[in-house]
Amino acid sequence: MRTVFLGTSEFAAAVLRRLASSPHRPALVVTRPDRPRGRGRQLAPPPVADAARELGIELDQPESVNGDDARALIARQRPEAVCVCAFGALIKEPLLSEHEMINVHPSLLPRWRGAAPIERAIMAGDASTGVSIMRLTAGLDSGPVCLQLEEPIRAEDTYGTLAERLQGMGAELLVSALDSSPPYAEQDDSSATYAEKITAEDRALDPARTAGELARVVRALTPHIGAKLVLEDGTVLGIGDARATEATGPPPGAVSFAGEVPVLGCAAGSLELLAVKPPGRRMMGGAEYLRGRRG
């Protein structure tokens, strides 16, 4: 099947690589423009742009995929399907209706429609999640679904480990959908939940919550976004790994530096801070951080 691929993230780049190795290799890849990244804020291409160049596929990085020039370039490929994965920008009419739009979404729709389905599934303590192949429509991930595959969320899963499994599943499921053209079924809107974009508030570890909840926040935001903790002196620590414990610890909101690793007191239980990033420094083990703190 002749395809065009729209995507931006690392997740999407993995799906693109699998698609390119199938009989449905894209004739064109469309992604977002280069953006400033990192501490130096230098312009850098999105992961999908790098993947397209490695694969030798024609690449377009328009300011808007809905613009006349971008739409005309897509139309010239005469795609039988436009495959979309983590594109990161709203696709509007008339582009939506000009082609068959097939979207790879990393959740079991209608649960976790929206921008951060993997993070929200881990934060919520879901036992499982998965991947859905759906037809893209004007609604927020509300289009009909043709294929789904479930994946357990393991106790130790971070965003990084879970996303790696889901991107492989999503890639195979997309190829399967293109191979077999399975029928679509409408979603049950009454069962929908929404995965809102991760905000600064989501990143902050609130000791008014339980240690178990905060440990899930840390795992959900590792390694790509990062949780953070504001100490009593105003220092902001990045938190890269944490473990919930029922052992008696400091009062809620206080941090103990007396043990082998820092420990945050929570509403229920305590949170051991196993990996932290002090301001302006690299991520390090909690024990190493304490040694430096104690001098």
N, C-alpha and C positions, 0 to 999 in steps of 0.2 A: 504494500500500500504506500502511495506517495504521501509523505508527511512534511510538516513544518513543526519545529519545536520552539516553544516559548518557556524560558526559565531563567533563574538568576543565581540561586544559592548553591552551596556544596551539595545539598540533597538533590537538587535538580541536575547538577553536573553528573552525579552518579547515574541518574536515570537516563540522561542523554547518552552516556557512554554505552550503556546496554542497548538502547534503542538503535544507536549507530552500528552495532554489531549484528543487528537483526535484518530481515528483509525489508524493514520499514525505515531504513536509514533516512534521516531528514535531508531534504534538499536545501533547507535554510534553517538557521538558528537565529532567533531574535531574543535579545536580552537587554538589560538596562545599561545606561551610559556608565563610563568609568566614574568613580566617586573617590573623594579623599578618604584615606584609611590610615589607621595606626597613629602612633604618637606624633609622627612627622607630618601627618595629614597630606601625604602625597597621593596623587591620582593613581588608582589601581583598578584593573578590570574586575568585573564580577567573576566568580568561579566558572560559570557557564561560558563566558567569553574565552577563557583560557582553554576549556575543554573543546570548544568548537574549533579553535585554531589548531590544537593538537590533532584533532580528527580530520582536519582539512575540509571542513564544511563552511559554506558561505555564511557570513556573520553580519547581522545588522544590529546597531545599538541606537535606536531612535530615542529622542526625548520623550515621544509618546507613541506607543504602538497603535493608538487609535487615529493617528494623523494620516493624512491622505498618502504621503509618500510611503510610510510603513505598510499601510493596507495594500497599496499597489504592488509593492515588492512581494508581499505574501501571495497576492492573487496571481502574480506571474509564475509562481511555482506550481499552480494548479493542484493544490493539495487535496487529497481525499479526506484527510484529517489533520487538524492542528492540535498537537499534543502540548498540554500546559502543565507545568509543575513548578510551584513556588516562584511564580513570576514576580510577585511583589508590587504589582500595580494593577489598578482596575481596568478590566477589558470591557469596553462599552459597545453599544450599537453605533454604527451598523456592522462593525467587525464581528460581533457575536453571531449574527445571523448570516454572515457571508460564507462561513465554513462550518463543518462539523468540528466542534471544540470538545476534546476529551481531556479531562483533568485528573491528575494523580493527587489524591488528598490523603495525608497520613493520619487518618482516624477511621473509626467505624461509624460513618455518617448514619443518622443525623447527630450523633454525639460529637462534640467539639468541632463545629463549623467555625471557621475564622482563621486568624493569623498565627496562632501559637498552639496548635493541637497537641503536639508532643509534650511541650512543657506543661500544659494544663492537665493532661492525663496523668503525668507523674505527680504534680502538685496535689491533685485530688485523691491520690492513692488508688487509682483504678487498678484492678487486677490484670486487665488486658487492654489493648488498643488494636490497631491494625491499619490497613490501607484500603481505600475505596477508589474505584475508577468511576467517574461520573461525567455526565454531560454538563459543560459549563453553561450557565444561564445568567440572567441579570441579577438574581438573588445571591445572597452570601452563602456559597457552597450548598445551595438548596436544590440543585438540579437532580434529575433522576440518576440512579446508580445501576451499573451493569455487573460489576464484580466487586467482591470484598474478600479480604483474607485477614484472619485474626492472629494476633501475636501477644503472648503473655508479657507483662511487665515484671521483670525480675526484681527482687529485693534490692540488689546492688546497682540497678540500671541508672545511668545518668542520661542526659539528653544525648550525649555523644554515642554511647553504646546502643541505645534504643534506636536512634536515628539511622545508624549504620545498618541495622537489621531491616528497618522499615524501607530504606531506600532501595535495598536489594529486592525486597518483596514487591515494592511499587513498580520497579523496572520490569520485573518478570510479569506482573499482572497487566501492565500496560501492553507489553508485547502480546500477551495472550488475548487481550481485548481486540487488538488490531488483527490478530490471526483469525479470530472466530466470530467477531461482531455479535456478541451476546445481546439478548434483549435488555432493555432498561426498565427499571421499576421506580415509581415515584417514592420519595422519602416521606416518612411520617413526621410532619412538622411539629406535632404535639410532643414529640420526644426529643426535640432539638435542644442542645446546649451549645454555648458559644465560648470559643477560645480567644479571648481578647488579647490584643497585643501586649507584650510584657512592658511594664512601666517601671519607673524608678521606685515607686512604692512597692511593687512586687519584688524587687531585688533586695529591699531592706529587711533584715531578719528582725521580726517583732517578738520580743520575749513574752508578750502577752499571749502568744500562741504556745502550743505544746512543742516539746522537743521533736516528736515524731513529725509534726507538720513542717517544722523548720528544716529538718534533715531532707525532707522531700523537696523543699524549695531549692536547697543547695544542689541536689542531684539534677533537678529539672533545668537549672541554669548553668550547668557545667558541661563542657568547657567554654561555651561560646559567648555567654552574656555575663555570668558571674553574680553570685549573691554578695551582699556586703553587710557589715556590722559596724555601727557607730559606737565607739567606746566612750566612757564617761568623760574623758578629756577631749573629745571631739575627733580623735583619730578615726579614720575610716579604714577598716580592714576588708580586703577582698577575701571571700571564703571559698576555697576550692574543693574542700572535702570536710564532711562532718558526720558524727555518729550520735544518734539519740541514745540516751541511757536513762534508766529509772533510778539510778543511784542518787542519793541526796547530794545536792550541789549548792551553789550560792543562791541567794534570793533571786527571784525573777528580775531580769534586767542587769544583774551584776555579773561581772566576769572574774573568775578566779584564775590567778596566774601561779598558784602554789603547787600544782601537780605536774604531771609529765607533759600535758598539753593544756592550752587555755580551755576553760569550761564556762559556758554561758548558762545561767539560771533561767529557766523557762516557766511558764504557767503550770506545766506538768512535766516532770523530768528535767534532765540537763542535756546540753548539747556540747559534745566534745569537738573542738575545732582542730581537725587533723591536718589541714593545709590552709595557710593564710598568706595573704599578699599585703605587706605593709606599704604605705604610700611611697611611690617611687622605686619600689624594689620588686624582685621577682617573687613568684609563688614559692613558698617553702613549707616544710613540715612544721606542725605546731610546736614540736619539741625544739627544733632549731630556732624558731622565733623566740621561744622562752629563753633559750640560752643567750641570745643577743640582747634581749630585754633586761636580763639580770646582770649582763656585763661580765 
